[in-house]
């Protein structure tokens, strides 16, 4: 289970990705996506999110990654 502050930080990062995608700023959205992935990995290693929450967030990250397919070279 995520604590309130942790959840707000993650949600804010997700909102940045969504906002940039909706405005068609793919470069910026991709940078925000990379920050999002780093953030959830960092929170996982620090024990701020559970494995269950990490799995859910990883699934969201995979969805974002699919949206960038063909645009960004991995």
The first five atom37 places (N, CA, C, CB, O) and aatype in JSON, in Angstrom:
{
  "aatype": [20, 20, 20, 20, 20, 20, 20, 20, 20, 20, 20, 20, 20, 20, 20, 20, 20, 20, 20, 20, 20, 20, 20, 20, 20, 20, 20, 20, 20, 20, 20, 20, 20, 20, 20, 20, 20, 20, 20, 20, 20, 20, 20, 20, 20, 20, 20, 20, 20, 20, 20, 20, 20, 20, 20, 20, 20, 20, 20, 20, 20, 20, 20, 20, 20, 20, 20, 20, 20, 20, 20, 20, 20, 20],
  "atom_mask": [
    [1, 1, 1, 1, 1],
    [1, 1, 1, 1, 1],
    [1, 1, 1, 1, 1],
    [1, 1, 1, 1, 1],
    [1, 1, 1, 1, 1],
    [1, 1, 1, 1, 1],
    [1, 1, 1, 1, 1],
    [1, 1, 1, 1, 1],
    [1, 1, 1, 1, 1],
    [1, 1, 1, 1, 1],
    [1, 1, 1, 1, 1],
    [1, 1, 1, 1, 1],
    [1, 1, 1, 1, 1],
    [1, 1, 1, 1, 1],
    [1, 1, 1, 1, 1],
    [1, 1, 1, 1, 1],
    [1, 1, 1, 1, 1],
    [1, 1, 1, 1, 1],
    [1, 1, 1, 1, 1],
    [1, 1, 1, 1, 1],
    [1, 1, 1, 1, 1],
    [1, 1, 1, 1, 1],
    [1, 1, 1, 1, 1],
    [1, 1, 1, 1, 1],
    [1, 1, 1, 1, 1],
    [1, 1, 1, 1, 1],
    [1, 1, 1, 1, 1],
    [1, 1, 1, 1, 1],
    [1, 1, 1, 1, 1],
    [1, 1, 1, 1, 1],
    [1, 1, 1, 1, 1],
    [1, 1, 1, 1, 1],
    [1, 1, 1, 1, 1],
    [1, 1, 1, 1, 1],
    [1, 1, 1, 1, 1],
    [1, 1, 1, 1, 1],
    [1, 1, 1, 1, 1],
    [1, 1, 1, 1, 1],
    [1, 1, 1, 1, 1],
    [1, 1, 1, 1, 1],
    [1, 1, 1, 1, 1],
    [1, 1, 1, 1, 1],
    [1, 1, 1, 1, 1],
    [1, 1, 1, 1, 1],
    [1, 1, 1, 1, 1],
    [1, 1, 1, 1, 1],
    [1, 1, 1, 1, 1],
    [1, 1, 1, 1, 1],
    [1, 1, 1, 1, 1],
    [1, 1, 1, 1, 1],
    [1, 1, 1, 1, 1],
    [1, 1, 1, 1, 1],
    [1, 1, 1, 1, 1],
    [1, 1, 1, 1, 1],
    [1, 1, 1, 1, 1],
    [1, 1, 1, 1, 1],
    [1, 1, 1, 1, 1],
    [1, 1, 1, 1, 1],
    [1, 1, 1, 1, 1],
    [1, 1, 1, 1, 1],
    [1, 1, 1, 1, 1],
    [1, 1, 1, 1, 1],
    [1, 1, 1, 1, 1],
    [1, 1, 1, 1, 1],
    [1, 1, 1, 1, 1],
    [1, 1, 1, 1, 1],
    [1, 1, 1, 1, 1],
    [1, 1, 1, 1, 1],
    [1, 1, 1, 1, 1],
    [1, 1, 1, 1, 1],
    [1, 1, 1, 1, 1],
    [1, 1, 1, 1, 1],
    [1, 1, 1, 1, 1],
    [1, 1, 1, 1, 1]
  ],
  "atom_positions": [
    [[0.84, -1.18, 0.0], [0.0, 0.0, 0.0], [0.88, 1.24, 0.0], [-0.95, 0.0, 1.22], [1.87, 1.33, 0.74]],
    [[0.51, 2.19, -0.83], [1.28, 3.44, -0.93], [0.77, 4.45, 0.09], [1.19, 4.03, -2.35], [-0.42, 4.54, 0.36]],
    [[1.7, 5.19, 0.65], [1.33, 6.28, 1.54], [0.88, 7.48, 0.71], [2.52, 6.66, 2.46], [1.16, 7.55, -0.48]],
    [[0.18, 8.4, 1.33], [-0.4, 9.54, 0.64], [0.58, 10.36, -0.17], [-1.06, 10.41, 1.61], [0.32, 10.68, -1.33]],
    [[1.72, 10.7, 0.43], [2.7, 11.54, -0.26], [3.29, 10.79, -1.45], [3.82, 11.99, 0.71], [3.46, 11.36, -2.53]],
    [[3.61, 9.54, -1.26], [4.18, 8.72, -2.34], [3.19, 8.62, -3.49], [4.55, 7.31, -1.82], [3.56, 8.76, -4.66]],
    [[1.94, 8.38, -3.16], [0.9, 8.25, -4.18], [0.74, 9.55, -4.96], [-0.44, 7.85, -3.54], [0.6, 9.53, -6.18]],
    [[0.77, 10.67, -4.26], [0.62, 11.97, -4.93], [1.77, 12.26, -5.88], [0.53, 13.08, -3.89], [1.56, 12.79, -6.97]],
    [[2.98, 11.9, -5.48], [4.14, 12.12, -6.34], [4.03, 11.27, -7.6], [5.45, 11.8, -5.58], [4.3, 11.76, -8.7]],
    [[3.65, 10.02, -7.44], [3.5, 9.12, -8.59], [2.38, 9.6, -9.51], [3.23, 7.68, -8.13], [2.55, 9.63, -10.73]],
    [[1.25, 9.99, -8.94], [0.14, 10.49, -9.74], [0.51, 11.77, -10.47], [-1.09, 10.73, -8.85], [0.12, 11.96, -11.62]],
    [[1.26, 12.64, -9.84], [1.69, 13.88, -10.49], [2.58, 13.56, -11.69], [2.45, 14.78, -9.49], [2.46, 14.2, -12.73]],
    [[3.45, 12.58, -11.54], [4.32, 12.19, -12.65], [3.5, 11.59, -13.8], [5.38, 11.18, -12.18], [3.77, 11.87, -14.96]],
    [[2.51, 10.77, -13.46], [1.62, 10.21, -14.49], [0.87, 11.32, -15.22], [0.62, 9.22, -13.85], [0.72, 11.28, -16.44]],
    [[0.42, 12.3, -14.47], [-0.31, 13.42, -15.08], [0.57, 14.21, -16.04], [-0.86, 14.34, -14.0], [0.09, 14.69, -17.07]],
    [[1.84, 14.35, -15.72], [2.78, 15.03, -16.63], [2.89, 14.27, -17.95], [4.17, 15.18, -15.97], [2.92, 14.88, -19.02]],
    [[2.96, 12.96, -17.87], [3.05, 12.15, -19.09], [1.78, 12.34, -19.92], [3.25, 10.64, -18.75], [1.85, 12.59, -21.12]],
    [[0.64, 12.21, -19.26], [-0.65, 12.33, -19.97], [-0.81, 13.72, -20.6], [-1.81, 12.05, -19.01], [-1.25, 13.84, -21.74]],
    [[-0.45, 14.74, -19.85], [-0.57, 16.11, -20.36], [0.28, 16.31, -21.6], [-0.17, 17.11, -19.28], [-0.2, 16.85, -22.6]],
    [[1.52, 15.87, -21.55], [2.4, 16.03, -22.7], [1.97, 15.19, -23.89], [3.82, 15.68, -22.32], [2.11, 15.62, -25.03]],
    [[1.44, 14.01, -23.63], [0.93, 13.2, -24.74], [-0.3, 13.85, -25.37], [0.58, 11.79, -24.25], [-0.46, 13.85, -26.59]],
    [[-1.17, 14.41, -24.54], [-2.39, 15.03, -25.07], [-2.07, 16.27, -25.89], [-3.34, 15.39, -23.94], [-2.81, 16.63, -26.81]],
    [[-0.96, 16.93, -25.56], [-0.54, 18.11, -26.31], [0.41, 17.77, -27.44], [0.12, 19.11, -25.39], [0.92, 18.65, -28.13]],
    [[0.64, 16.47, -27.63], [1.5, 15.95, -28.7], [2.96, 16.37, -28.54], [0.99, 16.42, -30.05], [3.68, 16.55, -29.52]],
    [[3.39, 16.52, -27.29], [4.8, 16.81, -27.0], [5.48, 15.49, -26.67], [4.94, 17.83, -25.81], [5.76, 15.19, -25.51]],
    [[5.75, 14.7, -27.69], [6.24, 13.35, -27.47], [7.63, 13.3, -26.85], [6.24, 12.6, -28.75], [7.91, 12.42, -26.03]],
    [[8.5, 14.21, -27.23], [9.83, 14.22, -26.63], [9.75, 14.45, -25.12], [10.71, 15.31, -27.28], [10.37, 13.73, -24.34]],
    [[8.99, 15.43, -24.75], [8.83, 15.75, -23.33], [8.09, 14.63, -22.6], [8.08, 17.07, -23.16], [8.45, 14.28, -21.48]],
    [[7.08, 14.09, -23.23], [6.33, 12.98, -22.63], [7.24, 11.78, -22.4], [5.15, 12.58, -23.52], [7.14, 11.11, -21.37]],
    [[8.13, 11.52, -23.35], [9.05, 10.4, -23.19], [10.03, 10.66, -22.04], [9.82, 10.16, -24.5], [10.35, 9.74, -21.29]],
    [[10.5, 11.87, -21.91], [11.38, 12.21, -20.79], [10.65, 12.01, -19.46], [11.89, 13.66, -20.91], [11.23, 11.5, -18.5]],
    [[9.4, 12.43, -19.41], [8.59, 12.24, -18.2], [8.36, 10.76, -17.92], [7.25, 12.97, -18.33], [8.34, 10.34, -16.77]],
    [[8.19, 9.97, -18.98], [8.03, 8.53, -18.84], [9.29, 7.93, -18.2], [7.74, 7.87, -20.21], [9.19, 7.09, -17.3]],
    [[10.45, 8.34, -18.66], [11.71, 7.82, -18.1], [11.84, 8.19, -16.62], [12.92, 8.36, -18.89], [12.3, 7.39, -15.81]],
    [[11.43, 9.41, -16.27], [11.44, 9.82, -14.87], [10.46, 8.97, -14.05], [11.07, 11.32, -14.74], [10.75, 8.61, -12.91]],
    [[9.32, 8.66, -14.65], [8.31, 7.84, -13.99], [8.87, 6.45, -13.68], [7.05, 7.71, -14.88], [8.71, 5.94, -12.57]],
    [[9.53, 5.85, -14.65], [10.11, 4.52, -14.45], [11.18, 4.58, -13.36], [10.71, 3.99, -15.78], [11.23, 3.7, -12.49]],
    [[12.03, 5.59, -13.41], [13.06, 5.75, -12.37], [12.43, 5.94, -11.0], [13.97, 6.94, -12.69], [12.9, 5.4, -10.0]],
    [[11.35, 6.71, -10.96], [10.67, 6.99, -9.7], [10.1, 5.71, -9.08], [9.55, 8.01, -9.91], [10.32, 5.45, -7.9]],
    [[9.37, 4.92, -9.87], [8.77, 3.72, -9.29], [9.84, 2.7, -8.9], [7.77, 3.09, -10.29], [9.69, 1.99, -7.91]],
    [[10.92, 2.63, -9.67], [12.02, 1.73, -9.29], [12.7, 2.19, -8.0], [13.06, 1.63, -10.43], [13.06, 1.38, -7.15]],
    [[12.87, 3.49, -7.87], [13.47, 4.04, -6.67], [12.58, 3.8, -5.44], [13.72, 5.55, -6.84], [13.06, 3.38, -4.39]],
    [[11.3, 4.05, -5.59], [10.37, 3.83, -4.48], [10.31, 2.36, -4.1], [8.97, 4.33, -4.84], [10.16, 2.02, -2.92]],
    [[10.42, 1.49, -5.08], [10.42, 0.06, -4.79], [11.66, -0.31, -3.97], [10.37, -0.77, -6.1], [11.55, -1.03, -2.97]],
    [[12.82, 0.16, -4.39], [14.05, -0.19, -3.68], [14.09, 0.43, -2.28], [15.26, 0.27, -4.48], [14.73, -0.12, -1.38]],
    [[13.41, 1.55, -2.09], [13.36, 2.2, -0.78], [12.27, 1.61, 0.11], [13.14, 3.69, -0.95], [12.18, 1.95, 1.29]],
    [[11.44, 0.75, -0.45], [10.36, 0.14, 0.32], [9.16, 1.04, 0.5], [10.88, -0.25, 1.66], [8.32, 0.8, 1.37]],
    [[9.05, 2.09, -0.32], [7.92, 3.02, -0.2], [6.66, 2.5, -0.88], [8.3, 4.36, -0.78], [5.56, 2.97, -0.61]],
    [[6.83, 1.52, -1.78], [5.67, 0.89, -2.4], [5.82, -0.63, -2.29], [5.52, 1.32, -3.91], [6.93, -1.16, -2.28]],
    [[4.7, -1.3, -2.19], [4.71, -2.75, -2.07], [4.94, -3.4, -3.43], [3.38, -3.25, -1.46], [4.87, -2.73, -4.47]],
    [[5.22, -4.68, -3.42], [5.42, -5.4, -4.67], [4.14, -5.37, -5.51], [5.83, -6.86, -4.4], [4.2, -5.25, -6.73]],
    [[3.02, -5.47, -4.86], [1.73, -5.44, -5.56], [1.52, -4.1, -6.27], [0.57, -5.69, -4.57], [1.13, -4.06, -7.44]],
    [[1.8, -3.01, -5.56], [1.69, -1.68, -6.17], [2.71, -1.52, -7.29], [1.89, -0.59, -5.11], [2.41, -0.92, -8.32]],
    [[3.91, -2.05, -7.08], [4.94, -1.97, -8.1], [4.48, -2.67, -9.38], [6.25, -2.58, -7.59], [4.7, -2.16, -10.48]],
    [[3.87, -3.82, -9.24], [3.38, -4.56, -10.41], [2.33, -3.74, -11.17], [2.78, -5.93, -9.98], [2.36, -3.68, -12.4]],
    [[1.42, -3.12, -10.45], [0.39, -2.28, -11.09], [1.03, -1.1, -11.82], [-0.61, -1.77, -10.04], [0.66, -0.79, -12.96]],
    [[1.98, -0.45, -11.16], [2.64, 0.7, -11.76], [3.5, 0.29, -12.96], [3.5, 1.42, -10.72], [3.61, 1.03, -13.93]],
    [[4.09, -0.88, -12.88], [4.88, -1.38, -14.0], [4.0, -1.65, -15.22], [5.63, -2.66, -13.6], [4.42, -1.44, -16.36]],
    [[2.8, -2.12, -14.97], [1.86, -2.36, -16.07], [1.51, -1.03, -16.75], [0.58, -3.07, -15.57], [1.41, -0.97, -17.97]],
    [[1.31, 0.02, -15.96], [1.05, 1.34, -16.52], [2.24, 1.82, -17.33], [0.71, 2.35, -15.41], [2.08, 2.38, -18.42]],
    [[3.44, 1.6, -16.79], [4.65, 2.01, -17.51], [4.77, 1.28, -18.84], [5.91, 1.75, -16.64], [5.19, 1.86, -19.83]],
    [[4.39, 0.0, -18.87], [4.42, -0.76, -20.12], [3.42, -0.21, -21.13], [4.13, -2.24, -19.85], [3.69, -0.2, -22.33]],
    [[2.27, 0.24, -20.64], [1.28, 0.85, -21.54], [1.83, 2.12, -22.16], [-0.03, 1.15, -20.78], [1.66, 2.36, -23.36]],
    [[2.48, 2.94, -21.35], [3.1, 4.16, -21.89], [4.19, 3.81, -22.9], [3.68, 5.02, -20.75], [4.31, 4.46, -23.94]],
    [[4.97, 2.81, -22.58], [6.05, 2.4, -23.48], [5.51, 1.99, -24.84], [6.85, 1.23, -22.86], [6.1, 2.31, -25.87]],
    [[4.38, 1.29, -24.85], [3.75, 0.89, -26.13], [3.31, 2.11, -26.93], [2.55, -0.03, -25.86], [3.33, 2.1, -28.16]],
    [[2.9, 3.16, -26.24], [2.47, 4.38, -26.94], [3.64, 5.06, -27.65], [1.83, 5.36, -25.96], [3.45, 5.76, -28.64]],
    [[4.85, 4.84, -27.14], [6.03, 5.43, -27.75], [6.65, 4.54, -28.82], [7.05, 5.73, -26.69], [7.6, 4.95, -29.49]],
    [[6.14, 3.34, -28.97], [6.71, 2.41, -29.95], [6.68, 3.05, -31.35], [5.93, 1.05, -29.94], [5.67, 3.61, -31.77]],
    [[7.79, 2.94, -32.04], [7.87, 3.52, -33.36], [8.3, 4.98, -33.35], [6.56, 3.39, -34.05], [8.7, 5.52, -34.38]],
    [[8.21, 5.61, -32.21], [8.61, 7.01, -32.12], [10.0, 7.14, -31.5], [7.59, 7.81, -31.32], [10.85, 7.9, -31.98]],
    [[10.21, 6.41, -30.43], [11.48, 6.48, -29.7], [12.21, 5.16, -29.9], [11.25, 6.78, -28.18], [11.62, 4.09, -29.8]],
    [[13.49, 5.24, -30.18], [14.29, 4.03, -30.33], [14.81, 3.65, -28.95], [15.47, 4.24, -31.34], [15.36, 4.48, -28.22]],
    [[14.62, 2.38, -28.6], [15.02, 1.89, -27.27], [16.44, 1.41, -27.28], [14.1, 0.77, -26.8], [16.95, 0.96, -26.25]]
  ]
}
